[in-house]
Amino acid sequence: MASDSLFAIALKRFFRDPMAIAGITGALLLLLPALYAPFIANGRPLLMIDGNGAVLLPFLHSFFAPDSSEILIERAFNFLALYIPFFLLTGFLKYRSFFRIAGALLLLIPFLVIQPRIDKVDYRKRAQTARCVLFAPIPYGPFEMTAPPFEGPSKRHILGVDDVGRSVASRMIYGARASLAVGIIATLIAMVIGSAVGLIAGFYRNTVDLALMRLVEILMCFPTFLLLLILMSILGDRQFEQSILIVIAVIGLTGWIGVAFLVRGETLKQRSLPYVKSCEVSGIPAVKIMFRHLLPNITGPVLISFTFGVAGAILAESGLSFLGFGVQPPTASWGGLLRQAFDNPLDYWHLNFFPGVALFLAVISCNFLGEGMRRALDVK
């Protein structure tokens, strides 16, 4: 009960903090368009009633089987777009766990069964003879070339177009998927590795601590961004199409060092407290002490570090994409849009300004969330 009450107090403090609210608002402004990108920016109609009265959903096949090289990430976001509302609605049911698991398994079936296909139908031409057509608010996909290169913002393209005539607004929305996937998943990988290394080093101390920390210090000698460039260039030569997965793996496997130091310090502090001594005297296995007793008591600093880590991973992905080593074309990314304006940033200002604003919003939202969590979890 005490832990529940402390959690409730921290939650109330978090939602009363204006900085935390600003962070949540900014995160939702990025997350929701990324989740529901196919309903916001799509070159295929969401609904069409043709001349014969037949009701068609042209976008549906590409929703379950996206025509993109980054098909795993696209499918994951589309799955979450359907599953999250279902998850929230089942919260009022008695056997909600059963329904949530069953719903997830059923929802996975079309994503696993339906395969991508090339769709060459000109839906805009076909829409002229249809009885009713409903397009997305931005009726252009991220790969459609619909205007002269580098055209500025207009009524047709509210954020302009890129170097080959693709809608910047559409590519910004789909680029958010790449940035958020890299930021969240890569940071989770770094958190898991860093927490495990820090826990083991802080708990066992002596020889184990000495060996692990010297290994961490050796890895610290390598400039992180240079190491990222080297690994990305090596893996990029393998012609692996899922470039986002490569970026996630590289950033996740190189970003855990700071987390290891943080967790080690917190573990050493908790290690000297009486409850750990009593666990050892009681004969509780070391693994159980570390992950059942120590880890929950150092979760606060780790969660705060996670939010700042997401911001760092998003910036790292954008930097790699800007240099051409990150998310590979034609996949949309904010760093890739910034790179297209490199030759003439003043004339192609829309390729600088809008991705820059998105990056600023992402980083400051993560920082505000982290600061809000720090204040809510402050023991004082």
Secondary structure, 3 states (H helix, E strand, C coil): CHHHHHHHHHHHHHHCCHHHHHHHHHHHHHHHHHHCHHHHECCCCCEEECCCCCEECCCHHHHHCCCCCCHHHHHHHHHHHHHHHHHHHHHHCCCHHHHHHHHHHHHHHHHHHCCCCCCCCCHHHHHCCCCEEECCCECCCCCCECCCCCCCCCCCCCCCECCCCEEHHHHHHHHHHHHHHHHHHHHHHHHHHHHHHHHHHHHHCHHHHHHHHHHHHHHHCCCHHHHHHHHHHHHHCCCCCCHHHHHHHHHHHHCCHHHHHHHHHHHHHHHCCHHHHHHHHCCCCHHHHHHHHHHHHCHHHHHHHHHHHHHHHHHHHHHHHHHCCCCCCCCCCHHHHHHHCCCCCCCCHHHHHHHHHHHHHHHHHHHHHHHHHHHHCCCC
